[in-house]
Amino acid sequence: MAVKQLGTAASGASDLLDVGDAKALLPWTSEVHCRESGARTTGTMDAPLGTVAPYAMTLTEVDLRYSTADAAGSSSVYHVYKNGADFSPTAATITISGTGTTGSWTGSLSLAKGDVLTINCTQVGTTPGNGLAALFIGTKS
């Protein structure tokens, strides 16, 4: 489906101009609930299957949120995995420190159609809190 934009032709008459595929303009988002309930642990927790890229795209942001925070003075570290491994050569890493309940990563990482994204906790804080959800955001290539 093409999106049309009102424009002005060279003759001065109004005309509709094609501005491309609307799906290419909208961001792709997918939310994964990595830990529905209970304390966070290392690994992929409750979401080892992750989410699948529906088409070739660029991952631009990952937002994490907790139900409850870790104990004060500790931090948890998360890596965004593509097909079971860190992005190479640059890892996408999110650290949530102390009593924080959110964290994010922004950048530009290429995905092919069918690539699987997961969140892997590599370090859990002392007295970890409960729940973890990940929101993946990207744009179609």
N, C-alpha and C positions, 0 to 999 in steps of 0.2 A: 504494500500500500504506500503510495507516494504522498508526501505532505506537500501541499501547495501554499505558496506565500503570495499575498497580493503585492504586485509590483507595478512599475510603470514602464511601458514599452517605449522604444525610441520615438515613436510618433506622438507620444504624450498620452495615449490611451491606456487605461488600466488593463492589466493582464495578470493571469495566474502563472507564477514561475515555479518549476519543480525544485524543491530543496532537498530531495533524497528520501531515503527510507526512514520512517519514524522510529523503528526499532533500534536503528543505529544511534539515534539521539538520546534514547532513554537509558539510564544506568541499569545494569543487572544487579540484583540483590538476592542473597540466600541466607537464611538464618539457620544455624545448627545449634541444637541444645546439647552441649557436651557433657553436662552433669545436671540431670533434672533435680535430684535431691541428694543429700548426703555431702560429706566433705570432699573437696577436690583432691585428686591424687595425681601422680605423674603418669604420663602416657596419654592416650586418646580418650580415656574415661568411657563414657557411654555412647560415644559417636565415632567408632572406628571406620564407618563407611563414609563419613563426611558428606560433601556435596559435589556434584559433577558440573563442570563447565559445559553449558549447552551449545556453545559455539566458540570459535577462536576469539579470544578476548584479552584485555589487559586488566589485571587485578590492580585496583588503585587504592583500596582502603580495607582494613579489617578492624572492626570494633568489638571489644570484649566487654562483658558485664557480668557481675556476680549477683547472687541473691543476698549473700552476706560477706563481709570483708574478712580477711585474714587478721590474726592478732597484730597489734601494734608492733613496729620494729622488725617486721619480716617482709619478704617480697616473694612473688611467684613469677616465673618466666615461662613464656609460651612462644613456640615457633609455629609459623604457618608452613605446613607441608604440602608439597605437590607430588602426587603419586607415591606417597610414603616416605619422602625424604625432603630435607631442607631445599629451598630454592638455591640454585647454584649460578653464579659464584656468590651471590649476596643473599644472606638469610633475612627473612622477614620476622623480626623478633618484637614481642610485646612484654613489657615488665609492668606489673601492678604492685606498687609498694605500700607497705603499712596498712592503714585502714581504708585505702582506696577501693572503689568498687567498679571502676571502669579503666580501660586502657585502649589505645589504638595504634595502628601502624598505617602510614601512607607512603606510597611510592608508585612504582610502575613495573609490574612483572607479567610477562607474557604467558598465556595459557592456550593450549590447543583444545579443540572440541574433544570432550571426554576426559580431560585431566581431572583428577580427584583432589579436592582441597580438604585438609583436616587440620585440627589444632592439636599440637602435642605439647603437653606440659613437661618441661625439662627440669624445673625446680619448683617445689611447692613450699609455701611459707610455713613457719612454725604455727601450729594451731590453725590450719586452713579453714576458711569459711565454706559455705555451701553454695551450690549452683554455679553454672558457667554457660553462657550463651555467646555465640560468635556470629557477627553479621559480616558477610563478605560482600564487597561492592566492586563492580568493574564496569568496563565499557566494551562493546562489541568492536572487534578489530576491523 
